[in-house]
Amino acid sequence: MFRLLLSVLMITLLSHTVRAQATAPNVVTTESTTTATVERIERSSRLLTFRAGGNVSKTVIVDPSVKAFDDLKPGDIVTLRHAESIVVQVRPGAALSDVKDSTAEAKKAGNDQVLQQLSAVVKVEAVDPQGLSIEYRGKDGRKILRSVADKRLLQGLRVGDQIEVTLTRERIVGIERPRR
């Protein structure tokens, strides 16, 4: 009886360990750029309000190490460098979802350096680690093929997995003026 109980316990623990390893998130952080027009500057709090591609203004905190911030004026056109991370995590049984903007929630949770955070749950249709691509189906039923910049995002993914993908753009880590 004891051996049977011990066997059941070991199988249960092993299955939870395998499941935990399978659902560990794949995370890749890179640096990206955005060309923008400076709208407003608050020097004391290092807040920069800018407009990039469209009519939506964004306000961000600029890291103190970025010395170019001190020379900015409203109307300047600049290239902003910011950190960007992508998290892919298997979510068994999760319902497919449309893209959700979770920027406000990320800021409320204490990450005031977030510029934008988007997430969605999708179903994997095909994974090509050599070609660095993934095909998935969204909530609306459309199949989408995306290239992937880093193969670590594809590790452990299988056809049929429901995955949550979260894109976070944060922290201004550099400001450059375009060359004339």
Helices and strands as residue ranges (DSSP letters): H 2-22, E 26-42, E 47-51, E 57-61, G 67-71, E 77-90, E 100-101, H 103-108, E 114-128, E 133-137, E 143-147, G 151-154, E 162-176
